[in-house]
Amino acid sequence: MKVKFYLTGSSRSPVEEFLVDCSFQIRADFFDAISLLDAGRVLGMPLSRNLSGIYPGLNELRLADRSGQVRIFYYIKKGDAIYMLHAIKKKTQILPKNETELILRRIREV
């Protein structure tokens, strides 16, 4: 399945913009994971976690470096593509409600 980046109405990619400020290690791990997804591989723990409890098809890439943990949320839209929706630096165990709402809004837009 093809990997695509979610684009805002002004054609910005929030995930790509987020990655610009990340370490080389995070970017390298991200692009390795993208290559696997693009090749049709199903990713599991510890690299990826299924978040179907929030929304069916929603997953998160779990990346880390010395500065901390990063989560990149992606949505597998069957018969279409895998959409990279949102990225955050992990600060708490629970995904904040405003982040969840943003992710769900982006899912509805793809």
MIDO-838562 format. One line per 5 residues: number of its first residue (from 1); for each residue x, y, z of N, C-alpha, C, CB. Coordinates in nm, 3 decimals. Each point is the difference from the previous one (the first is absolute). Glycine has a CB too. Layout:
BEGIN
NUM = X,Y,Z,X,Y,Z,X,Y,Z,X,Y,Z ~ ...
# end
This chain:
BEGIN
1 = 0.084,-0.118,0.000,-0.084,0.118,0.000,0.088,0.124,0.000,-0.183,-0.124,0.121 ~ 0.146,0.225,-0.192,0.077,0.124,-0.011,-0.010,0.082,0.128,-0.038,0.001,-0.249 ~ 0.151,0.054,0.292,0.003,0.089,0.116,-0.012,0.143,-0.050,0.143,-0.163,0.133 ~ -0.237,0.237,-0.072,-0.021,0.140,-0.036,0.003,0.084,0.126,-0.138,-0.065,-0.201 ~ 0.170,0.192,0.185,-0.001,0.093,0.112,-0.127,0.083,-0.006,0.252,0.007,0.004
6 = -0.318,0.005,0.111,-0.117,0.087,0.010,0.044,0.143,-0.032,-0.109,-0.151,0.174 ~ 0.029,0.220,-0.254,0.026,0.139,-0.034,-0.113,0.089,0.051,0.131,-0.072,-0.203 ~ -0.094,0.185,0.260,-0.101,0.095,0.046,-0.061,0.070,-0.121,0.123,0.034,0.220 ~ -0.222,0.049,-0.196,-0.063,0.076,-0.107,0.098,0.088,-0.075,-0.208,-0.005,0.130 ~ 0.316,0.045,-0.063,0.102,0.083,-0.065,0.118,-0.084,-0.051,-0.068,0.192,0.148
11 = 0.044,-0.322,-0.165,0.097,-0.095,-0.056,0.127,-0.016,0.084,-0.087,0.060,-0.223 ~ 0.074,-0.042,0.354,0.112,-0.025,0.092,-0.012,-0.143,0.053,0.012,0.246,0.065 ~ 0.102,-0.308,-0.039,0.003,-0.134,0.058,0.049,0.011,0.144,0.043,-0.106,-0.228 ~ -0.134,0.096,0.326,0.040,0.013,0.141,0.105,-0.102,0.043,-0.227,0.089,0.045 ~ 0.221,-0.211,-0.096,0.097,-0.102,0.040,0.138,0.033,-0.056,-0.183,-0.173,0.008
16 = 0.190,0.211,-0.134,0.129,0.036,-0.058,0.060,0.123,0.069,-0.075,-0.096,-0.220 ~ -0.008,0.194,0.254,0.048,0.118,0.071,0.052,-0.038,0.139,-0.164,0.142,-0.127 ~ 0.096,-0.234,0.195,0.043,-0.048,0.131,0.136,-0.067,-0.009,-0.240,-0.030,0.067 ~ 0.259,-0.052,-0.170,0.124,-0.076,-0.015,0.123,0.088,-0.023,-0.137,-0.186,-0.090 ~ 0.117,0.304,0.034,0.112,0.091,-0.025,0.074,0.031,0.129,-0.125,0.100,-0.194
21 = 0.053,-0.089,0.305,0.061,0.035,0.128,0.045,-0.122,0.081,-0.142,0.202,0.001 ~ 0.125,-0.320,-0.054,0.040,-0.123,0.070,0.144,-0.036,-0.032,-0.237,-0.080,-0.007 ~ 0.292,-0.007,0.091,0.137,-0.045,-0.019,0.013,-0.087,-0.126,0.035,0.009,0.249 ~ 0.088,-0.027,-0.291,0.028,-0.088,-0.113,-0.051,-0.141,0.030,0.202,0.139,-0.061 ~ -0.184,-0.186,0.184,-0.043,-0.135,0.038,-0.152,-0.017,-0.015,0.192,-0.013,0.160
26 = -0.269,0.110,-0.113,-0.147,-0.007,-0.014,-0.038,-0.002,-0.147,-0.030,0.121,0.220 ~ 0.089,-0.033,-0.299,-0.034,0.006,-0.144,0.038,-0.130,-0.069,0.034,0.248,0.001 ~ 0.082,-0.303,0.031,0.043,-0.126,-0.062,-0.094,-0.115,0.039,0.238,0.081,0.004 ~ -0.273,-0.089,0.123,-0.093,-0.105,0.045,-0.137,0.016,-0.065,0.123,-0.012,0.219 ~ -0.167,0.137,-0.234,-0.128,0.027,-0.064,0.000,-0.048,-0.145,-0.033,0.197,0.152
31 = 0.137,-0.161,-0.227,0.005,-0.038,-0.140,0.020,-0.150,-0.019,0.090,0.226,-0.052 ~ -0.023,-0.291,0.146,0.008,-0.148,-0.002,-0.139,-0.060,0.017,0.235,0.008,0.095 ~ -0.312,0.045,-0.001,-0.136,-0.049,0.024,-0.090,0.025,-0.120,0.030,0.041,0.245 ~ -0.015,0.077,-0.307,-0.078,0.034,-0.120,0.030,-0.100,-0.112,0.002,0.244,0.065 ~ 0.124,-0.278,-0.080,0.039,-0.097,-0.104,-0.068,-0.135,0.023,0.222,0.118,-0.026
36 = -0.227,-0.160,0.151,-0.066,-0.127,0.032,-0.149,0.006,-0.029,0.171,-0.042,0.176 ~ -0.235,0.152,-0.135,-0.144,0.016,-0.026,-0.028,0.004,-0.150,-0.025,0.124,0.217 ~ 0.106,-0.051,-0.289,-0.016,0.013,-0.145,0.016,-0.135,-0.070,0.086,0.236,0.013 ~ -0.005,-0.324,0.046,0.021,-0.134,-0.057,-0.110,-0.098,0.042,0.246,0.044,0.001 ~ -0.343,0.004,0.076,-0.112,-0.086,0.038,0.018,-0.073,0.132,-0.042,-0.026,-0.237
41 = 0.147,0.056,0.310,0.023,-0.066,0.129,-0.096,0.054,0.106,0.241,-0.034,-0.062 ~ -0.283,-0.053,0.149,-0.082,0.039,0.115,0.096,0.018,0.117,-0.209,-0.124,-0.085 ~ 0.211,0.242,0.143,0.091,0.029,0.109,-0.066,-0.030,0.134,0.111,0.177,-0.139 ~ -0.033,-0.225,0.232,-0.050,-0.029,0.134,0.088,0.063,0.106,-0.097,-0.214,-0.084 ~ 0.068,0.181,0.208,0.078,0.051,0.112,0.143,-0.051,-0.010,-0.207,0.010,0.146
46 = 0.303,0.064,-0.105,-0.008,0.131,0.066,0.000,0.119,-0.096,0.115,-0.104,0.192 ~ -0.102,0.079,-0.322,0.008,0.109,-0.098,-0.135,0.068,-0.024,0.189,-0.120,-0.108 ~ -0.295,0.042,0.106,-0.132,0.055,-0.032,-0.105,-0.061,0.091,0.070,0.035,-0.239 ~ -0.169,0.045,0.275,-0.109,-0.049,0.084,-0.133,0.033,-0.066,0.140,0.028,0.208 ~ -0.229,-0.126,-0.206,-0.134,0.017,-0.054,-0.083,0.082,0.098,0.017,-0.220,-0.126
51 = -0.086,0.322,0.075,-0.085,0.086,0.082,-0.146,-0.009,-0.044,0.193,0.154,0.038 ~ -0.235,-0.275,-0.077,-0.138,-0.016,-0.049,-0.102,0.026,0.109,0.083,-0.167,-0.164 ~ -0.041,0.173,0.290,-0.091,0.038,0.108,-0.042,0.146,-0.012,0.107,-0.169,0.147 ~ -0.024,0.249,-0.211,-0.033,0.141,-0.024,-0.076,0.011,-0.132,0.204,0.077,0.129 ~ -0.152,-0.145,-0.233,-0.065,0.000,-0.132,0.056,-0.118,-0.080,-0.033,0.255,0.004
56 = -0.055,-0.334,-0.068,0.048,-0.114,-0.080,0.097,0.045,-0.109,-0.215,-0.120,0.046 ~ 0.330,0.054,-0.054,0.100,0.033,-0.101,0.106,0.098,0.048,-0.174,-0.042,-0.168 ~ 0.155,0.099,0.288,0.096,0.096,0.054,0.114,-0.074,0.070,-0.183,0.173,0.028 ~ 0.306,-0.129,-0.053,0.120,-0.058,0.061,0.096,0.111,0.037,-0.029,-0.213,-0.133 ~ 0.129,0.178,0.214,0.105,0.096,0.031,0.136,-0.064,-0.017,-0.152,0.119,0.159
61 = 0.243,-0.043,-0.219,0.140,-0.038,-0.003,0.060,0.049,0.130,0.016,0.010,-0.257 ~ 0.064,-0.095,0.319,0.060,0.031,0.130,0.151,0.011,-0.020,-0.186,-0.120,0.127 ~ 0.235,0.243,-0.130,0.141,0.026,-0.026,0.062,0.071,0.119,-0.044,0.013,-0.248 ~ 0.174,-0.034,0.268,0.067,0.063,0.114,0.145,0.029,-0.033,-0.155,-0.117,0.157 ~ 0.207,0.219,-0.091,0.143,0.030,-0.003,0.037,0.054,0.138,-0.003,0.050,-0.253
66 = 0.121,0.006,0.264,0.046,0.050,0.130,-0.089,0.109,0.058,0.230,-0.056,-0.071 ~ -0.291,0.134,-0.015,-0.082,0.112,0.048,-0.140,-0.041,0.044,0.129,0.145,-0.152 ~ -0.169,-0.268,0.122,-0.132,-0.046,0.043,-0.071,-0.082,-0.105,-0.015,0.200,0.142 ~ -0.115,-0.215,-0.120,-0.081,-0.083,-0.087,-0.088,0.084,-0.092,0.002,-0.178,0.175 ~ -0.021,0.124,-0.295,-0.083,0.065,-0.102,-0.107,-0.100,-0.041,0.192,0.147,-0.082
71 = -0.311,-0.095,0.058,-0.109,-0.082,-0.052,-0.047,0.062,-0.130,-0.070,-0.075,0.233 ~ 0.062,-0.010,-0.337,-0.052,0.044,-0.130,-0.121,-0.085,-0.030,0.229,0.072,-0.083 ~ -0.342,-0.006,0.067,-0.128,-0.069,-0.016,-0.031,-0.017,-0.149,-0.083,0.095,0.219 ~ 0.046,-0.217,-0.253,-0.035,-0.028,-0.140,-0.128,-0.081,-0.007,0.243,0.007,-0.064 ~ -0.310,0.010,-0.048,-0.131,-0.063,-0.022,0.008,-0.086,-0.126,-0.120,0.194,0.113
76 = 0.081,-0.319,-0.098,-0.003,-0.092,-0.114,-0.142,0.003,-0.057,0.184,-0.149,0.099 ~ -0.198,0.210,-0.215,-0.130,0.010,-0.067,-0.004,-0.112,-0.104,-0.017,0.255,0.036 ~ -0.059,-0.359,-0.004,-0.004,-0.119,-0.085,-0.037,0.035,-0.143,-0.062,-0.137,0.198 ~ 0.135,0.077,-0.291,-0.025,0.021,-0.141,0.049,0.134,-0.052,-0.195,-0.146,0.025 ~ 0.262,0.222,0.060,0.045,0.133,-0.042,0.149,0.018,0.030,-0.231,0.092,0.041
81 = 0.265,-0.056,0.082,0.139,0.031,0.034,0.018,-0.001,0.151,0.025,0.138,-0.210 ~ 0.098,-0.118,0.252,0.034,0.020,0.141,0.034,0.148,0.014,0.087,-0.242,0.032 ~ -0.161,0.312,0.053,0.015,0.144,0.015,0.073,0.033,0.130,-0.209,0.035,-0.133 ~ 0.320,0.039,0.121,0.071,0.053,0.116,-0.072,0.128,0.041,0.226,-0.101,-0.072 ~ -0.289,0.098,0.190,-0.091,0.106,0.039,0.057,0.106,0.093,-0.174,-0.166,-0.030
86 = 0.248,0.121,0.132,0.034,0.091,0.109,0.121,-0.052,0.074,-0.240,0.071,0.023 ~ 0.316,0.017,0.039,0.118,-0.041,0.077,0.012,0.087,0.124,0.116,-0.077,-0.211 ~ -0.071,0.015,0.320,0.019,0.073,0.126,0.122,-0.055,0.073,-0.249,0.044,0.017 ~ 0.305,0.039,0.069,0.098,-0.047,0.097,-0.080,-0.052,0.118,0.183,0.166,-0.074 ~ -0.154,-0.288,0.115,-0.077,-0.061,0.108,0.041,0.061,0.134,-0.020,-0.214,-0.131
91 = -0.080,0.260,0.206,0.025,0.060,0.131,-0.078,-0.070,0.110,0.043,0.217,-0.113 ~ -0.155,-0.281,0.076,-0.084,-0.067,0.100,-0.037,-0.139,-0.050,-0.091,0.222,0.080 ~ 0.039,-0.304,0.010,-0.044,-0.134,-0.038,-0.127,0.004,-0.086,0.102,-0.089,0.212 ~ -0.187,0.185,-0.183,-0.130,0.009,-0.068,0.008,0.106,-0.111,-0.121,-0.071,0.212 ~ 0.065,0.037,-0.327,-0.006,0.094,-0.111,-0.099,0.111,0.036,0.058,-0.183,-0.170
96 = -0.012,0.308,0.171,-0.090,0.111,0.035,-0.122,0.006,-0.092,0.198,0.127,0.087 ~ -0.311,-0.087,-0.030,-0.126,0.003,-0.074,0.008,0.088,-0.125,-0.120,-0.038,0.215 ~ 0.186,0.152,-0.205,0.009,0.089,-0.117,0.079,-0.065,-0.113,-0.014,0.200,0.152 ~ 0.115,-0.280,-0.119,0.076,-0.072,-0.102,-0.087,-0.107,-0.065,0.215,0.043,0.126 ~ -0.292,-0.115,-0.044,-0.091,-0.103,-0.052,-0.102,0.061,-0.094,0.031,-0.134,0.210
101 = -0.088,0.247,-0.173,-0.101,0.067,-0.083,0.061,0.043,-0.133,-0.119,0.078,0.207 ~ 0.242,-0.028,-0.204,0.068,0.042,-0.123,0.024,-0.120,-0.093,0.111,0.189,0.126 ~ -0.067,-0.299,-0.070,0.024,-0.121,-0.079,-0.130,-0.049,-0.063,0.191,-0.063,0.151 ~ -0.298,0.059,-0.074,-0.129,-0.047,-0.052,-0.053,0.093,-0.109,-0.050,-0.103,0.223 ~ 0.072,0.233,-0.208,-0.042,0.096,-0.104,0.078,-0.025,-0.129,-0.057,0.171,0.178
106 = 0.185,-0.199,-0.165,0.081,-0.028,-0.119,-0.038,-0.132,-0.067,0.186,0.129,0.104 ~ -0.225,-0.227,-0.026,-0.048,-0.127,-0.057,-0.122,0.026,-0.086,0.090,-0.130,0.197 ~ -0.181,0.212,-0.148,-0.123,0.029,-0.075,0.030,0.074,-0.130,-0.125,0.009,0.215 ~ 0.237,0.063,-0.220,0.035,0.079,-0.118,0.069,-0.082,-0.109,0.020,0.196,0.149 ~ 0.036,-0.312,-0.113,0.070,-0.078,-0.104,-0.092,-0.095,-0.071,0.208,0.016,0.132
# end
